[in-house]
Amino acid sequence: MRVITFDDIKSLNISPALCYDWAETMIKNKKQALLPPKISIKPRDGVFCNVMPSMIPGVTNSWGGVKVVTRYPDRVPSLESRILLMNADSGEFLAVMDGTWITAMRTGAVAAHSIELFARKDYETIGILGLGNVSRSTILILCEKINGRKIHLKLLRYKGQEESFIKRFEGYENLSFSCVDTTEELVRGSDVVLSGATYLPNDICSDDCFEPGVLVQPIHTLGFTNCDLFFDKVFADDTGHVHHFKNYDKFRKFAEVCDVVNGLVPGRESDDERIIAYNIGVSVHDINYAAAIYRMMEERGLLEDKPDIDLKDPTDKFWV
């Protein structure tokens, strides 16, 4: 069983476009995977530990694994994750992998996919709160899809993070920026509201702030329960991950994103529809990314020098 680190994955220079393609493929084929709802443990306010297993059938071999992701607000970074990758046909454990890069990039890719799928086609302004890695990865990957189209990013000021965010994307001539001080200012006039905030204790603003045609993409789900009650449509990456939401039975219309992608249900049908996309984060993306990275390293001969963990498993059937 190999050990694959954050630096190993970063050194592969995986393009934002490839990140998008991996996510799009898995969204389309999500119903073929075995995906139980994640287990979430919240020992105290603002802290969580999520355990996320899944298996992905394949033509030549199947992949499986478990991701464990934790949030500790006083840690840098606050979000960290690890992935245990296995060959689901043989049961062989293949690698213990850093999941922090994978989590950030697959989350951004899925968010970018939903923006392209559910936002109005002429969207111009994206309001962003929570300016960490997942918001950065979303914009990075989205820029690969909009082909230089001009987009205005409206940022909620927070501890000076808006300045480093702007600096990160200052080389993109099609992006313009402004900063606001309140969530009300952020939401009003935004065609897309992107929330990368990992913790929000309450809903961020009143109903009247959300104008017709808005798409809300809350990466970490918190802060928008009022939208559940009056938005025209709610989409999610997996029903099993949202059916426990307190307003689930009050959604006007609900469907999974994969059903829209496969043409089974309509997505946006008018420029006036208010839509919220709850991409909770499903581990089929993590395992798919991990498998693709493992194959990439294997093809390039990069696994040979990786540390090999041998747990000295018993070789006899009866060992007690």
PLY file of the C-alpha trace (Angstrom):
ply
format ascii 1.0
element vertex 320
property float x
property float y
property float z
element edge 319
property int vertex1
property int vertex2
end_header
0.00 0.00 0.00
1.57 3.25 -1.16
1.68 6.62 0.54
0.79 9.53 -1.79
1.30 12.99 -0.35
-0.07 16.45 -1.06
3.23 17.39 -2.75
3.09 14.26 -4.93
-0.32 15.27 -6.25
0.61 18.93 -6.70
3.69 17.94 -8.72
1.48 16.28 -11.35
0.27 19.74 -12.46
-3.26 18.51 -13.10
-5.07 21.12 -15.17
-8.31 22.83 -14.08
-9.90 21.56 -17.30
-9.09 17.95 -16.39
-10.51 18.51 -12.89
-13.76 19.67 -14.51
-13.84 16.66 -16.85
-13.34 14.20 -13.98
-16.21 15.79 -12.05
-18.51 15.97 -15.07
-17.94 12.29 -15.88
-18.72 11.21 -12.32
-21.84 13.41 -12.10
-23.18 11.80 -15.27
-22.43 8.26 -14.02
-23.27 8.80 -10.36
-26.19 6.34 -10.31
-23.83 3.49 -11.21
-21.83 3.98 -8.02
-22.46 2.54 -4.58
-22.85 5.57 -2.35
-24.23 5.43 1.19
-24.82 8.76 2.95
-21.81 10.13 4.77
-21.47 9.79 8.54
-20.97 13.16 10.22
-19.75 13.57 13.78
-19.92 17.04 15.33
-18.32 16.95 18.79
-18.70 20.70 19.27
-19.82 23.83 17.48
-17.82 24.46 14.31
-15.94 21.13 14.43
-16.82 18.06 12.37
-15.49 14.70 11.24
-17.12 13.21 8.12
-16.58 9.60 7.04
-17.46 9.02 3.39
-17.29 5.56 1.73
-18.15 4.65 -1.88
-17.42 2.22 -4.69
-17.25 2.90 -8.43
-17.77 -0.02 -10.85
-15.38 -0.09 -13.80
-14.93 -1.96 -17.07
-11.48 -3.40 -16.27
-11.52 -2.96 -12.50
-13.61 -1.28 -9.83
-12.43 1.32 -7.35
-13.48 1.90 -3.80
-12.41 3.72 -0.72
-13.14 5.91 2.23
-12.48 9.59 2.75
-12.24 11.13 6.21
-12.46 14.92 6.29
-12.25 17.06 9.41
-12.74 20.72 10.24
-10.97 22.31 13.21
-11.28 26.10 13.00
-8.03 26.83 14.87
-5.98 24.61 12.57
-4.27 25.78 9.36
-5.78 24.77 7.07
-9.01 24.24 8.97
-10.14 21.54 6.53
-8.01 18.42 6.09
-8.77 15.02 4.64
-7.28 11.60 3.96
-8.33 8.93 1.45
-7.91 5.17 1.63
-8.05 3.83 -1.95
-8.74 0.20 -2.76
-9.26 -2.15 -5.68
-12.92 -3.02 -5.15
-12.66 -6.24 -7.19
-9.84 -7.83 -5.22
-10.15 -5.99 -1.91
-6.51 -4.90 -2.12
-5.74 -1.62 -0.41
-3.68 0.41 -2.86
-2.83 3.72 -1.25
-3.21 6.10 1.63
-3.52 9.50 -0.01
-3.67 13.10 1.02
-7.23 14.20 0.34
-6.86 17.93 0.94
-5.92 18.79 -2.66
-8.51 16.38 -4.02
-11.26 17.76 -1.79
-10.61 21.37 -2.74
-10.34 20.72 -6.48
-13.23 18.30 -6.86
-15.45 20.61 -4.79
-14.53 23.55 -6.98
-15.09 21.51 -10.13
-18.57 20.43 -9.01
-19.48 24.00 -8.05
-18.24 25.31 -11.40
-20.27 22.60 -13.15
-23.45 23.66 -11.34
-22.85 27.32 -12.18
-22.57 26.43 -15.86
-25.59 24.12 -15.64
-28.03 26.18 -13.55
-27.08 29.85 -13.79
-28.73 32.12 -16.34
-26.81 31.90 -19.59
-26.08 35.63 -19.50
-24.89 35.69 -15.88
-22.37 38.43 -15.22
-21.94 38.89 -11.46
-20.90 36.26 -8.92
-21.11 37.22 -5.26
-18.67 35.26 -3.12
-18.47 34.85 0.64
-15.82 32.61 2.12
-12.69 33.27 0.10
-10.68 30.15 0.89
-9.40 27.32 -1.26
-12.72 25.98 -2.49
-13.88 29.40 -3.73
-10.50 29.84 -5.40
-10.69 26.44 -7.06
-14.24 27.15 -8.24
-13.22 30.37 -9.98
-10.01 28.81 -11.31
-11.92 25.94 -12.91
-14.84 28.12 -14.03
-12.43 30.36 -15.92
-11.51 27.33 -18.03
-15.14 26.98 -19.11
-16.18 30.57 -19.83
-13.53 31.10 -22.53
-12.56 34.63 -21.59
-16.13 35.90 -21.09
-16.18 38.88 -18.76
-17.35 38.14 -15.22
-17.56 40.47 -12.23
-16.69 38.99 -8.84
-18.23 40.73 -5.84
-16.37 39.74 -2.68
-17.45 39.95 0.95
-14.65 41.52 2.97
-13.26 39.24 5.68
-9.95 39.62 7.51
-8.28 41.02 4.39
-8.78 37.76 2.49
-10.42 39.67 -0.34
-7.07 41.31 -1.12
-5.20 38.01 -1.53
-8.13 36.62 -3.53
-7.94 39.51 -5.99
-4.17 39.14 -6.20
-4.54 35.44 -7.00
-6.66 36.25 -10.06
-5.19 39.59 -11.10
-3.77 38.04 -14.26
-7.22 37.15 -15.59
-8.18 40.09 -17.81
-11.80 38.95 -18.12
-12.36 39.17 -14.34
-13.23 42.38 -12.50
-13.67 42.82 -8.77
-15.49 44.82 -6.12
-15.74 44.39 -2.35
-18.71 44.82 -0.03
-19.14 44.86 3.73
-22.49 43.12 4.25
-24.12 39.93 3.04
-27.15 41.94 1.92
-24.95 43.97 -0.44
-23.32 40.78 -1.62
-26.55 38.99 -2.53
-28.47 41.90 -4.06
-27.63 42.23 -7.73
-25.67 38.97 -7.93
-26.64 36.48 -10.63
-24.81 33.74 -8.73
-24.16 33.59 -5.00
-21.23 31.31 -4.17
-20.64 30.49 -0.51
-17.35 28.89 0.44
-17.80 29.68 4.13
-17.22 26.54 6.20
-19.33 27.77 9.12
-22.34 30.08 9.26
-24.49 30.09 12.41
-27.54 31.70 10.78
-29.07 32.50 7.40
-27.09 35.28 5.78
-29.91 37.63 4.70
-33.65 38.06 4.24
-35.74 36.64 1.38
-36.08 39.94 -0.47
-32.32 40.09 -1.13
-32.54 37.18 -3.58
-33.61 38.58 -6.92
-35.41 36.62 -9.67
-33.06 34.41 -11.67
-30.42 34.02 -8.97
-28.50 30.78 -8.52
-27.29 30.04 -4.98
-24.39 27.59 -4.70
-23.68 26.97 -0.99
-20.63 24.72 -1.03
-20.93 23.97 2.70
-24.76 24.22 2.73
-25.12 26.53 5.71
-26.71 29.98 5.64
-29.58 29.57 3.19
-32.40 27.62 4.85
-34.84 30.44 4.11
-34.23 29.88 0.39
-35.57 26.33 0.74
-39.06 27.71 1.32
-39.49 30.06 -1.63
-36.94 29.16 -4.31
-38.47 27.61 -7.42
-36.13 24.63 -7.62
-33.68 22.79 -5.40
-31.05 20.45 -6.81
-28.60 18.24 -4.92
-25.79 15.86 -5.75
-27.45 13.09 -3.73
-30.91 12.71 -2.19
-29.61 10.63 0.70
-27.41 13.50 1.79
-30.21 16.10 1.97
-33.39 14.20 2.85
-32.77 15.00 6.53
-32.75 18.78 5.91
-35.44 20.40 8.04
-37.12 21.93 4.96
-36.71 18.95 2.62
-40.45 18.23 2.54
-41.14 21.89 1.75
-39.01 22.15 -1.41
-41.20 23.27 -4.31
-39.33 21.10 -6.82
-36.39 18.82 -6.13
-34.14 16.61 -8.26
-30.61 15.29 -8.36
-28.07 17.07 -10.55
-27.24 13.82 -12.36
-30.85 13.51 -13.51
-30.64 16.94 -15.12
-27.33 16.06 -16.81
-28.86 12.84 -18.17
-31.97 14.61 -19.46
-34.40 12.94 -17.07
-35.66 16.16 -15.50
-35.43 19.81 -16.61
-32.92 22.18 -15.06
-33.38 25.93 -15.44
-36.46 26.65 -17.58
-36.59 30.44 -17.34
-34.37 33.40 -16.49
-36.63 34.24 -13.55
-36.35 30.97 -11.65
-34.56 31.10 -8.33
-32.45 27.95 -7.97
-30.32 26.56 -5.15
-27.81 23.75 -5.75
-26.86 21.76 -2.67
-23.72 19.92 -3.72
-23.07 18.45 -0.30
-19.96 16.65 -1.46
-20.10 12.95 -2.29
-17.11 10.65 -2.04
-17.53 9.18 -5.54
-15.73 12.32 -6.73
-12.92 11.84 -4.22
-12.48 8.18 -5.11
-12.68 8.92 -8.84
-10.03 11.63 -8.49
-7.87 9.36 -6.30
-8.13 6.51 -8.81
-7.25 8.81 -11.73
-4.25 10.19 -9.82
-3.12 6.68 -8.86
-3.31 5.56 -12.51
-1.47 8.69 -13.65
1.36 8.08 -11.19
1.47 4.41 -12.12
1.72 5.19 -15.85
4.54 7.67 -15.21
6.43 5.21 -13.04
6.09 7.46 -9.99
4.76 4.83 -7.59
7.93 2.76 -7.49
9.74 5.09 -5.10
6.74 5.82 -2.90
6.81 4.49 0.69
5.16 1.09 0.92
3.19 0.34 4.08
3.24 -3.33 5.04
0.93 -4.10 7.96
2.07 -7.74 8.00
-1.40 -9.14 7.47
-1.85 -12.75 8.58
-1.34 -15.39 5.91
-3.17 -18.19 7.72
-6.96 -18.47 7.62
-7.10 -19.24 11.34
-4.79 -17.12 13.45
-6.53 -16.70 16.82
0 1
1 2
2 3
3 4
4 5
5 6
6 7
7 8
8 9
9 10
10 11
11 12
12 13
13 14
14 15
15 16
16 17
17 18
18 19
19 20
20 21
21 22
22 23
23 24
24 25
25 26
26 27
27 28
28 29
29 30
30 31
31 32
32 33
33 34
34 35
35 36
36 37
37 38
38 39
39 40
40 41
41 42
42 43
43 44
44 45
45 46
46 47
47 48
48 49
49 50
50 51
51 52
52 53
53 54
54 55
55 56
56 57
57 58
58 59
59 60
60 61
61 62
62 63
63 64
64 65
65 66
66 67
67 68
68 69
69 70
70 71
71 72
72 73
73 74
74 75
75 76
76 77
77 78
78 79
79 80
80 81
81 82
82 83
83 84
84 85
85 86
86 87
87 88
88 89
89 90
90 91
91 92
92 93
93 94
94 95
95 96
96 97
97 98
98 99
99 100
100 101
101 102
102 103
103 104
104 105
105 106
106 107
107 108
108 109
109 110
110 111
111 112
112 113
113 114
114 115
115 116
116 117
117 118
118 119
119 120
120 121
121 122
122 123
123 124
124 125
125 126
126 127
127 128
128 129
129 130
130 131
131 132
132 133
133 134
134 135
135 136
136 137
137 138
138 139
139 140
140 141
141 142
142 143
143 144
144 145
145 146
146 147
147 148
148 149
149 150
150 151
151 152
152 153
153 154
154 155
155 156
156 157
157 158
158 159
159 160
160 161
161 162
162 163
163 164
164 165
165 166
166 167
167 168
168 169
169 170
170 171
171 172
172 173
173 174
174 175
175 176
176 177
177 178
178 179
179 180
180 181
181 182
182 183
183 184
184 185
185 186
186 187
187 188
188 189
189 190
190 191
191 192
192 193
193 194
194 195
195 196
196 197
197 198
198 199
199 200
200 201
201 202
202 203
203 204
204 205
205 206
206 207
207 208
208 209
209 210
210 211
211 212
212 213
213 214
214 215
215 216
216 217
217 218
218 219
219 220
220 221
221 222
222 223
223 224
224 225
225 226
226 227
227 228
228 229
229 230
230 231
231 232
232 233
233 234
234 235
235 236
236 237
237 238
238 239
239 240
240 241
241 242
242 243
243 244
244 245
245 246
246 247
247 248
248 249
249 250
250 251
251 252
252 253
253 254
254 255
255 256
256 257
257 258
258 259
259 260
260 261
261 262
262 263
263 264
264 265
265 266
266 267
267 268
268 269
269 270
270 271
271 272
272 273
273 274
274 275
275 276
276 277
277 278
278 279
279 280
280 281
281 282
282 283
283 284
284 285
285 286
286 287
287 288
288 289
289 290
290 291
291 292
292 293
293 294
294 295
295 296
296 297
297 298
298 299
299 300
300 301
301 302
302 303
303 304
304 305
305 306
306 307
307 308
308 309
309 310
310 311
311 312
312 313
313 314
314 315
315 316
316 317
317 318
318 319
